[in-house]
């Protein structure tokens, strides 16, 4: 014979919400197998949970009832068998209480926020999605503040072309995606931007896993999409120098060693582009040096010149030696556009510059990634 339900517990059962009843149905199924409840109470539970529509009641009120109205039985009057069943019943009541508490916790996860902060948050999401910019980080709500802080960090790294953080450690992207996913605000505009920014973050994450020059090409394309032309052309200008330097580094161990020991990497990158232009535009290379600190050509300078000219001959035999002259044109064009943008030269229209950078970016991708003309 099963245990009788306490009248106060029955009252809780009658007042349960639909969500709570679903929780208890699972408990009933387990309890039924153990024959915990007597036949009359079992019928009562079935009528309440399986045969009737629930009566709405706030979860916090239900929880308070469970906490204050305990199911009390004088254990001293029970034999061992009944005591065992009682303990089982208490266990199921605890399961119900724990589940209801979790429902309350989930309910509290919904962000309570003022309308002005919602509008400010939407503006930040909109501008970040369009321009990778955070315009106002002055918000009170801790959840929104944390999201804006992470987006601001991503923005700062984009505006300084410091993409290494995305490749070295994806934590900032992963953490931001989690924060966006956990946010629970019932607002159509916010939901829309949360999805678009999540897609943007996944795009950045995918780019960060690519090879060096393919990665920089895609970052440059992304910067152009967001209207950041100066950042895009600056990145492309730096990438060309890196491509020349990294390719030449593999010409020999002596060359690699001297490059790695050179104390001014920026100066070496800049000189490598100038060196390449002069090598394929000048008729006399006798005094040309790759390393800026060399007053006259040394063995490594001569070796670099000889191997680059040999590469050009190899590509000529394939019918593609014009790619070297195309690369010279690319270096000069990128430098000109970068200087014009950096000094606010208004003779160029934004539309024309963006279109030209896109074409130069595609040319670089073809020369350095698809053909890789400097690979030995």
N, C-alpha and C positions, 0 to 999 in steps of 0.2 A: 504493500500500500504506500503510495507516494505522500510527500509532505504537503500540508495545507499551506496555501499562500496567505501571508499576512494581509489584513484588510487595507493597511496603508500602502503596501506594495501594489495591491489591486488598484487602488486609487491612482497611483503613478501610471500603471499600465493603461488605464482608461484615458488619462490625459496626455498620453504620449503623442508626439508629432509623427508624421509619416516617415521621416528619416530615421527617427529613433525606433519605430516599430520594425523597420527593415533590419536594423541591427539586432533587435531581440528575436526576430524570426529565426536567424541563424543560431542563436542560443537555444531556442525552443527545439530546433531539429536535433541538436546534440543532446539536450535534456530528455527528449522523448525516448532516445535510445537507452538512456540510463534509468528511465522510469522514475524520475525525480519527483514529478508532480502527481498528485492523485487524480483520479478520473474526472472529478468535478472541476478542479482547477485547470486541468489540461484542456477541457472543453471551453472554459472561460478564456484561456489564452488564445485558443484557436478562433473564437468568436471575435476577440478584440483585434487580433493581428492579421488574420487571414480572411475574415468574412465581412469586415466593416471598413469604411473609409476613415482615415485618421482625423482626429480633431486637432487643429493647429495649436501649438503651444510653444512659447519661446524656450530655447534650449537651456538658457541660463536658469530659468525658473525650475525646469525639470531637474537640473543638476542639484539645485539647492534642496529640492524635496528629497532627493536620494541621500544627500549628505546628512540632512537633519532628521529624517524619518527612518530610522534603522529597523531592520527586520530582527526582532528580538525573540528568542526562544530560550526557555529555561533548559539548558543542556543537562542539568542534573536529573531531569525527569525522563530523559530519553535513554533508550537502550543503545548499544553500540551501532546497531544497524541504522537507526534513525539519525544518530549523530553523524554518521558518515554521509548520509544523504543531505543533511543540513549543510555540511561543509561544502558539498558539491554545489548546492544551491547558492551559497554565499559566493562561491567562486564565479558562477555565472552572473550573479548580480554585479560583481566587480568588473567582469568583462564588459557588461552593459555600461557601467559608469565610465570606464576607461574610454570606450568608443564615443560616448557622448561628450566627454571632455575633449577628445580629439576634434570632434565636430565644432565645439566652441572655439578651439584654438584656430582651426581653419577659418572660422568666421572672422576672428580677430585679425587674420592675415590680410583681409581686405583693408586697403589704405584709406584712412579718413583724412581728407585733404580739402582745403578751401578752394573755392572757384578761381580765385586769383592765382593760386599756386598751380592749379590745373592748366590755366591759360599760359602761364610762364613756362611750364614744363612742355606743353605742346609746341610753343615757339622754339624752344631749344631743340626738340626732336626734329622739327621741320627744317631749321637752319642747318643742323648737323647733317641731316640726310641730303640736303642740297649742296652745302659748301664745306662740310666737315668742320664746322665752327660751333662753339658754344658761346652764346651771346650774353647769358646771365646765369651765374651759378649761385645767386643769392636766394636760396629756398630754405624753408624751415623743416619740412618733412624729411626725416632721416633717410627713408627709402629713396625718395627722389634725389636727395642730395648725393647719395652714394652713386646712383646711376650717372648723374651729371658729372661727378668727379671723375669717373672712369672714362666717360666719353671725352672729357676735357683732356685727359692724359693721351688718349688716342689722337685727338686733334693736334696737340702740341708736337707729337712725334711726326705727324704728317707735314706740318708747316715747317719743320726743321729738316725734313727729308731723313729722319732718323728711323728708318724702317727695320733696323737690326733688332729692335725690341720685339717685333712680331715674329721674327725667325728664331731668335735666341730663346725666347720664352713666350709661349702663347698664353700665358696666364692672364694678361690684361684682356685679351679677346674672350677667352673662356669665361672669366669672371663676369664680364659685362653681359655676355649672353645669358648667364644664369640669373643675374639681377633682373634683366628684362623679362625673362620667363616667369620669375617669381612675383613680379608686380601684378597686383590685382585691382585695377581701377576700371569700373564699368563706364568706359567712354569710347565712343566710336573712333574719334580722331587719334586718341592715344593708341588704341589697338592697331590702327592702320600703320602708324609710324613705328610701333614696336616691331611689327612684321618686316617693314622695309629696312629698318636699321639692323635687324637680325640678319637679313639677307646680305646687307652691306658688310657686316662683320665676318660673315662666312666667306665672302669674296676676298676680303683681306687675308683671312686665314688660309685660303687656298693659294693665293699668290705667294704667301710667305714660305710655302713648301716647294716652290719652283727652283730651278737652277738660277744662278746669279743674274745672268743677263736677261733671261726670260722674265725673271722676277722684276727687275728694274723697268723693263719695257711695260709690263702690266701695271706697275705702280704709276708710271708716267701717264699711261692711258687713263687710269682712274683719276689722277689729278686733273687731267684735261676735262674729263667728264664733269668734274666739280667746279670747273672754271678757274682753276689754279694754274694758269699758264706759266707764270714765272717759276713756280715750283717744278712744273713738269719739264721745262726746258733746262733748268738748273740740274735736275736729276739726270737728264739725258746727256748733258755736257760732262758731268762727273763720270757717268757710266762709260762713255767713249774712252776717257782717259784710263779707267780701270781695265777696260777690255784690251787696250794696247799694252798696258803694263803687265797684266796677268798673262797675256799671250807671250810676250817677250821673255818673261821670267822663266818660261819653260824651254827656252832656246839652249841653255846650258846651265850647269851647276854654278859656274863662275859668275855668270850673269845674274842668276837667281840670288846668289850670296851678296853681290854688290847692291842689288835692288833692296834686299831686306835690311841691309846695314845702312842704307841711306837715311839720314836723320830728318829729312823734310819731305814727307810723302806728298803733301799738297803741291809742292814745287816740282817734284818729279812727275806727278800726274799731268800738270800743266805743260811741262816741257816735252812730255811724250807726244802730245798732240801736235805741238809746234814742230817737233822732230819729224813726225810722219808727213806733215805737209811739205816741209822742205825737201825731204828725201824724194818725193815723187813729183815735185814741181821744179826743183833746181837741177841744172845740168851738171853742176859740180858739187860732189858730196865729200870732197877731200878734207874739209875742215868741220864737217858735221859731227856733233857729239850728242849722244843720248842722255848722258848724265850731266846735269847743270854745273857741277863743280869741276868738270874737265875743261881745261882751257884749250887743249888740243885732243884730237881723237886718240883713245887708248885701245888696247886689244878688245875689250868688251864692246866698245862703240863700233869698231870695225866689224866685229863678228855679228852684231845686230844688223848693221847695214847689209852685209853680205847675205844673211839668211832671209831678210825681208825681200831683197831683190830676187833671191832664188824662189821664194814663195810666189812672187808676182809672175815669174817665168812659168812656174808650174800651172798657175791659173790661166796664163796666156795660152798654154798648150791645150787647156780645156775650153778656150774661147771666152774666158771670164775675167781676163786681166783688167778690163775696164772697171771692175768692182773696186780696185784700189784707187782709181781716180774719183770714182763715185764716193768713196769713203773720205777722200780729201775734201770734196765739195760739202759733204755732210758735216765734217768738223767745222769748216769755215762758216757754214750757214747757221749752225747751232750757236756758235760763238757770237755771230752778229745779232741774232734774235735775242739772245740772253742779255747782251749789253744794251740793246734798245729797250727791253722791258725793265731792266734794272735801273735805267736812267730816265724812265718815263718818256720815251720817245713817242710822241703822239702821231707820227707820220704813218704808223701802222694801225689798222683797225683791229679790234679784238677778234672779229670773225675771221679776218685774213690770217692773223697770227695763229689762232687755234687750228685752223685748217692746215697751215704750213707745218706746225709742230707735229700734227698727226701724221702728215706725210713723211717727215724726217724720222719720226719714231718708227714708222713702218719700214723705212729704208734701213735704219739701224738693225731692226729685228731680222731683216732678210740677210744683211751682210754679216752680222755677228753671230746670229743664232742659227738661221737656216743654212747659210753657206759657211760661216765661220772661216773667213779667208785667211786668218792669221794662225790657224792650227797647222802644225807641222806634220 
